[in-house]
Amino acid sequence: MKRLYLLVEGQTEETFVRELLTPNYARSSLFITPIIVRTSPGYKGGVTSYGKIKPQLIRLCRQDRTACVSTMFDLYALPNDFPGKSSALYPLNGNGAQ
């Protein structure tokens, strides 16, 4: 049994993971847990900066060292301070046509 914690941007992504990905991958013994990113006290959803996401990612990685951690955020609205966004390999037009 493998576990994946998936930090997601909002309720739409959480529902997608919970209703479509989780049941499908469970058949292959991969159990996915969607977690909505916390953006400020009392509020969840929406990614405004990597600085707000990084502590949550670190916490998830430390909480269960046998699980994998990944993210599901909207590429077109990803803040400029995300690692790799300034890379030449990052899609330049960001219009969803990639």
Residue pairs with C-beta under 8 A, 6 or more apart in sequence:
1 29
1 31
2 29
2 30
2 31
2 67
2 68
3 30
3 31
3 32
3 33
3 64
3 66
3 67
3 68
4 25
4 30
4 31
4 32
4 33
4 67
4 68
4 69
4 70
5 33
5 35
5 60
5 64
5 67
5 68
5 69
5 70
6 17
6 21
6 32
6 33
6 34
6 35
6 69
6 70
6 71
6 72
7 35
7 37
7 53
7 56
7 57
7 60
7 69
7 70
7 71
7 72
8 14
8 17
8 34
8 35
8 36
8 37
8 71
8 72
8 73
9 36
9 37
9 45
9 46
9 47
9 72
9 73
9 74
10 36
10 44
10 45
10 46
11 36
11 45
13 34
13 36
13 72
13 73
14 34
14 35
14 36
16 72
17 32
17 34
17 72
18 34
21 32
22 31
22 32
22 34
25 31
25 32
26 32
34 72
35 56
35 60
36 44
36 45
37 44
37 45
37 46
37 47
37 52
37 53
37 56
37 73
38 44
38 56
39 45
39 46
39 47
39 48
39 52
40 52
47 53
47 73
47 74
47 77
47 78
47 79
48 79
49 79
49 81
50 79
50 81
50 82
50 83
51 81
53 71
57 69
57 71
60 69
61 69
75 91
75 94
75 96
76 94
76 95
76 96
78 85
79 85
80 86
84 90
91 98
